[in-house]
């Protein structure tokens, strides 16, 4: 996946400044929840900090009060930083961290997370996408989504070791990571122990059928996991649930390029407020007012029409072109 990021940055670096300004000018027209324009310049440097070592650079997200959520201005700054680091032959390793969490990366591969690996759960996407649940380190290792697990107490040592590397050779980085890796086992309450019931409930065609299946299981077993999962679905945006399910199902049969374009469209359509203001309402309820009482529109699954869902997957307007991926500039995957 990093080859694609590199290629994108290389193609767009010449118009980076103009592109970033265009996003910043649209900052308020989209009614995004972020810093006012008058504060962007003053606060931006503090929101994305930088640590530099001989052969490496670390970008640090520093907005803990909003869970380190990225703003448009932060994204523009990160893109500028990554482009400058990519063009610097003396930098072979880049890391990002926030709240003590380190994500290592180089420009040719992703070493801490493995995309496209086979999962033990057939309906993992549906479950995670619809409920918003997260996998812990042990579960990510078990599913093949992560390659290494280390206790948080070792992160400083890992970061120090990686910062000394003068190569981006994956075998060298792999060896460095293995020195600090720990064996890890699934908790007894892990969702991976419920694969059978998860597949049974989340393999249905519609959100309504998934909820019906969970309600049926709950009535039979009074299982705490089923009850908790149902509660999460009932609290979520009805429109968001249907959009998410369609996206997950389509993604199984698409290339990475198609997935990136689809998700780009969904993101911009979601913040445009043309169909619904559910995205901003969710941000308000969880991160601004923190009342955890969003008022979704439409308020129920029955009121979500097919046209509403399809709108999130439609091409963008002329003023907002689709994501362009520079396929001709890609490096061979090794």
C-alpha positions in Angstrom: 0.0 0.0 0.0 2.9 2.4 0.6 4.0 2.2 -3.0 0.6 3.8 -3.9 1.1 6.5 -1.3 4.5 7.2 -2.7 3.3 7.4 -6.3 0.5 9.7 -5.3 2.8 12.1 -3.5 5.3 12.1 -6.4 2.7 13.0 -8.9 1.0 15.6 -6.8 4.0 17.4 -5.3 4.1 20.0 -8.0 0.7 21.3 -7.1 0.7 20.5 -3.5 0.5 24.1 -2.4 -2.5 24.9 -4.6 -4.2 21.6 -3.7 -3.8 22.2 0.0 -5.1 25.7 -0.3 -8.2 24.5 -2.1 -9.0 22.1 0.7 -8.4 24.8 3.3 -10.7 27.2 1.4 -13.4 24.5 1.5 -12.9 24.0 5.1 -16.0 25.9 6.2 -18.2 25.4 3.2 -18.4 21.8 4.2 -19.2 22.7 7.8 -16.5 20.5 9.2 -15.9 20.6 12.9 -12.4 21.9 13.4 -10.4 25.0 14.3 -11.5 28.4 13.0 -9.4 29.8 10.2 -7.8 32.4 12.5 -6.3 29.7 14.7 -5.1 27.3 12.0 -1.7 28.9 11.5 -1.0 29.3 15.2 -2.1 25.9 16.3 -1.0 23.7 13.4 2.6 23.3 14.4 1.6 22.1 17.8 -1.0 19.7 16.4 1.6 17.8 14.3 5.0 17.6 16.0 8.2 16.3 14.4 11.1 14.4 15.9 14.2 13.9 13.7 17.1 11.5 14.0 20.0 10.7 11.7 18.1 8.4 9.3 14.5 8.8 10.4 11.7 11.2 11.1 8.6 10.8 13.4 5.4 12.7 13.0 3.4 13.0 16.2 -0.3 13.8 16.2 -0.9 16.0 19.2 -4.7 16.6 19.6 -5.5 14.4 22.5 -8.6 16.4 23.5 -10.3 15.2 20.3 -8.8 11.8 20.2 -6.1 13.0 17.8 -8.6 13.4 15.1 -7.1 14.7 11.8 -8.3 18.1 10.5 -7.9 19.2 6.9 -5.0 21.5 7.9 -3.2 18.6 9.7 -3.7 16.5 6.6 -2.1 19.2 4.4 0.8 19.5 6.8 1.4 15.7 6.9 1.3 15.6 3.1 3.9 18.4 3.0 6.1 16.6 5.6 5.9 13.2 3.8 6.7 14.8 0.5 9.8 16.5 1.8 10.9 13.3 3.6 10.3 11.2 0.5 12.5 13.6 -1.5 15.3 13.5 1.0 17.8 10.7 0.2 19.1 10.7 3.8 15.8 9.6 5.3 15.0 6.0 4.9 12.5 5.5 7.7 9.3 7.3 8.7 7.1 6.7 11.8 3.9 8.2 13.1 2.7 8.1 16.7 0.1 9.5 18.9 -0.8 9.0 22.5 2.2 6.7 22.9 1.2 4.5 20.0 3.8 4.0 17.2 3.0 3.0 13.6 6.1 2.2 11.7 6.3 2.5 8.0 8.7 2.9 5.1 7.9 4.0 1.6 7.9 0.5 0.0 6.0 -1.6 2.4 4.0 -1.7 5.6 5.6 -3.8 8.3 3.4 -3.5 11.3 0.1 -4.1 9.5 -0.4 -6.6 6.6 -3.2 -5.7 4.3 -5.0 -8.3 2.2 -4.1 -11.2 4.5 -6.7 -14.0 4.9 -8.9 -13.6 7.9 -10.3 -16.3 10.1 -13.7 -14.6 10.0 -15.7 -14.6 6.9 -17.9 -11.7 8.1 -15.2 -9.8 10.0 -15.8 -6.8 7.8 -19.5 -6.6 8.4 -19.1 -7.0 12.2 -16.3 -4.5 12.6 -17.8 -2.0 10.1 -21.3 -2.0 11.4 -20.6 -2.1 15.2 -17.5 0.0 15.3 -15.8 -2.6 17.5 -12.0 -2.8 17.5 -9.7 -5.8 17.4 -7.0 -5.9 20.1 -3.4 -6.8 19.4 -3.9 -10.6 19.9 -6.9 -10.6 17.6 -5.1 -8.7 14.9 -2.2 -11.2 15.0 -4.7 -14.1 14.9 -6.5 -12.7 12.0 -3.3 -12.0 10.0 -3.9 -8.2 10.1 -0.7 -7.5 12.1 2.8 -9.0 11.9 4.2 -8.3 15.3 3.0 -7.7 18.9 5.0 -6.0 21.6 4.0 -4.8 25.1 3.6 -1.0 25.4 6.6 -0.9 27.8 8.8 -1.8 24.8 7.7 0.9 22.4 10.4 3.3 23.4 13.1 0.7 22.8 11.5 -0.3 19.5 11.4 3.3 18.4 15.0 3.9 19.4 16.2 0.8 17.5 14.3 1.6 14.3 15.5 5.2 14.4 19.1 4.0 14.2 18.5 2.0 11.0 20.2 3.4 7.8 18.3 1.1 5.5 14.7 0.3 4.5 15.5 -3.3 3.7 12.4 -5.2 5.0 14.5 -8.1 6.3 16.5 -5.8 8.5 13.4 -4.1 9.9 11.8 -7.5 10.4 14.8 -8.7 12.4 14.7 -5.5 14.5 11.0 -6.0 15.3 11.4 -9.7 16.2 13.8 -8.8 18.9 11.1 -7.1 20.9 8.1 -9.2 19.8 6.0 -11.1 22.4 3.9 -14.2 22.1 0.3 -13.3 22.6 -2.9 -15.3 23.1 -6.6 -14.6 22.7 -8.7 -13.6 25.7 -11.5 -16.0 26.6 -14.0 -13.2 25.7 -12.5 -12.6 22.3 -15.0 -12.3 19.5 -12.9 -14.8 17.5 -14.3 -17.5 19.8 -17.7 -16.6 18.4 -16.9 -17.0 14.7 -19.8 -19.4 14.2 -22.5 -17.2 15.6 -20.9 -14.1 14.0 -21.0 -15.7 10.6 -24.5 -16.8 11.1 -25.8 -13.4 12.0 -23.7 -11.1 9.8 -23.8 -13.1 6.6 -27.4 -11.9 5.8 -28.1 -9.6 2.8 -29.5 -6.6 4.7 -28.9 -4.7 7.9 -32.5 -5.5 8.9 -31.9 -9.2 8.4 -28.7 -9.0 10.5 -30.5 -7.3 13.3 -33.3 -9.8 13.1 -30.8 -12.7 13.3 -29.2 -11.1 16.4 -32.5 -10.6 18.1 -33.4 -14.2 17.4 -30.2 -15.4 19.0 -30.7 -13.1 21.9 -34.1 -14.4 22.6 -32.8 -18.0 22.5 -29.7 -17.6 24.6 -29.8 -14.2 26.3 -26.1 -14.0 25.4 -24.3 -10.9 26.6 -22.3 -10.5 23.3 -25.5 -10.6 21.2 -27.1 -8.0 23.5 -24.1 -5.7 23.4 -23.9 -6.1 19.6 -27.6 -5.3 19.1 -27.2 -2.2 21.3 -24.4 -0.9 19.2 -26.3 -1.4 16.0 -29.4 0.3 17.4 -27.4 3.3 18.5 -25.7 3.8 15.1 -26.8 5.9 12.2 -29.3 3.9 10.2 -28.1 5.5 6.9 -24.5 4.9 8.0 -25.2 1.2 8.6 -26.6 0.7 5.1 -23.9 2.7 3.4 -21.2 0.7 5.4 -22.7 -2.7 4.5 -22.9 -1.9 0.8 -19.3 -0.6 0.9 -18.0 -3.7 2.6 -19.8 -6.0 0.2 -18.7 -4.2 -2.9 -15.1 -4.0 -1.6 -14.8 -7.8 -1.6 -14.9 -7.8 -5.4 -12.9 -4.6 -6.1 -9.3 -3.9 -6.7 -7.4 -1.7 -4.2 -7.7 1.2 -6.7 -11.4 0.8 -6.9 -11.7 0.6 -3.1 -9.7 3.8 -2.6 -11.9 5.7 -5.1 -15.1 4.4 -3.6 -14.0 5.3 0.0 -12.9 8.8 -1.2 -16.3 9.4 -2.7 -18.0 8.1 0.4 -15.9 10.4 2.6 -16.6 13.6 0.6 -20.3 12.7 0.1 -20.6 12.2 3.9 -19.2 15.6 4.8 -21.1 17.4 2.1 -24.4 17.1 4.0 -26.3 16.8 0.7 -28.3 13.7 1.9 -27.8 13.8 5.6 -25.9 15.6 8.3 -25.3 12.3 10.2 -21.5 12.6 10.0 -21.4 16.0 11.7 -24.1 15.0 14.1 -22.1 12.0 15.2 -19.0 14.2 15.7 -21.1 16.6 17.7 -22.6 13.9 19.9 -19.3 12.0 20.6 -16.6 14.6 20.4 -18.0 18.1 20.8 -21.0 18.1 23.2 -20.2 14.6 24.2 -23.8 13.9 25.2 -23.7 10.6 23.3 -27.3 11.3 22.0 -27.1 11.9 18.3 -30.3 12.7 16.4 -30.0 10.7 13.2 -31.7 11.7 10.0 -33.3 9.5 8.8 -34.1 8.2 12.3 -34.8 4.6 11.3 -33.7 1.9 8.8 -37.2 1.9 7.2 -36.8 5.5 6.2 -33.4 5.0 4.5 -34.1 4.8 0.8 -32.0 3.1 -1.9 -31.3 6.4 -3.5 -29.9 7.8 -0.3 -27.4 5.0 -0.1 -26.5 5.1 -3.8 -25.7 8.8 -3.5 -22.7 8.0 -1.4 -21.2 5.9 -4.2 -21.9 8.3 -7.0 -19.2 10.4 -8.8 -18.4 13.8 -7.3 -19.2 17.1 -8.7 -17.0 18.9 -11.3 -15.6 21.2 -8.6 -14.5 18.1 -6.6 -12.9 15.6 -9.1 -12.5 11.9 -8.3 -9.4 10.5 -6.7 -6.7 10.1 -9.4 -4.2 7.4 -8.8 -0.9 7.6 -10.8 -0.7 4.0 -11.8 2.1 4.7 -14.3 4.5 5.8 -11.5 4.1 2.8 -9.3 7.0 0.7 -8.2 7.0 -3.0 -8.5 5.9 -4.7 -5.2 8.7 -6.6 -3.6 
